């Protein structure tokens, strides 16, 4: 979940720390962003983050430089949680939480069995640009972002089809035009991928591990 500022991220982090601190799993300064991690009650990993300004990102040979460095969550809160947000979090602790305005889904990570096959599908078939490759992980994006999707084998190397019923339901990818959707559809079918119409609003297809992807304009 991408927050539009460190202060917005601090507000969500503080709300979560009051409500379900036992689900917190860690932090990461990724050079392009600062992130905090938690698990939802079903075991899905959730990342709360904000981006550093694009001019602070470093690119070499078309690949963005990323890392995972420790962030002290208490120091982050002390630096970025505003007095108004602190009062709001404390008074709203027993009510339904709301994400700060402007929060979006910035990127999605998938567990896969093989990053080479993931690269063939997400870059070769769907058309994403590869922005980084790390041991056991592939990062892809469109339009020069650090990554809109990532696929890793850190807990899933060699796995086959995903088990339905738990976890991620669907990944929606919104393309600029119907012609772009048609281009991806044609490319996927030419590569032997089963593409299905989704009630006239787009198309659906499965990645090699059964993760459902929906494309629309």
Secondary structure, DSSP 8 states (H G I E B T S, - for coil): -EESSHHHHHHHHHHHHHHHGGGEEEEEE-SSEEEEEEE-TTS-EEEEEEE--GGG--EETTEE----B---HHHHHHHH--HHHHHHHHHTTTS-----TT-B---EEEE-S-HHHHHIIIIIIS--EEEEEETTEEEEESTT-S-SEEEE-TTTTT--S--TTSS---EEEE-S-HHHHHHHHHHHHHTT--EEE-TTS-EEEE-TT--EEEEE-
